[in-house]
Amino acid sequence: MPRLVKYGYRCEDCQRAVWPATTRTELQWLRDRQHIAREVERHSSAGLDTWMREGLEFFDHHAGHDVSIARHP
C-alpha cells in the first residue's frame, strides 16, 4: 500500500517530525505565513483545516527551532 503523506515538517534541533495530510506547496505556504493563518483562525468561526492546525501546533512546540520541510522516509 503506497504512503499517501509524502511531506511534513521536521525540527532540525530535536529531530521530531509531523506529517500533515497535505501537499508540499501548502506546507511551504503555512511555514512562510503562520501569522496569516493565526489571524484567520482568530476570526473564523469554522476554524482551520486539520492540516493547518496540526502544523501550527508543531510550530508552537518547536518555536525558535530550525524547522524544515522533509520528505517522508
Secondary structure as GFF3:
##gff-version 3
##sequence-region A 1 73
A	DSSP	beta_strand	7	11	.	.	.	ID=ss1
A	DSSP	beta_strand	17	18	.	.	.	ID=ss2
A	DSSP	alpha_helix	24	32	.	.	.	ID=ss3
A	DSSP	alpha_helix	34	43	.	.	.	ID=ss4
A	DSSP	alpha_helix	50	61	.	.	.	ID=ss5
A	DSSP	beta_strand	67	71	.	.	.	ID=ss6
###
